[in-house]
């Protein structure tokens, strides 16, 4: 394989996740736009809300690992080399970050920061 074709990744993820792939992509795009709009509206991050979102992110990373184990044909005991463990760590990290951004955004739009008077 001399060239890297992004459509191959789309085909593989479509085969593994089915319609869930498109739902996840839609949530990612809408969540990112809502997060950026919230940052612009509030002119920065709210530290208390960010810490709460980070705590929930730990569980989101674990959920990402569970989803990975369900959609793949191998489990964690099949991880043999450093590349496998790197991929597992990467999946956990992506799940953690995505959960932090989405929960921060949901908390921000549900209970916005009050302006200092």
Order of alpha helices (4+ residues) and beta strands (2+ residues): alpha-alpha-alpha-alpha
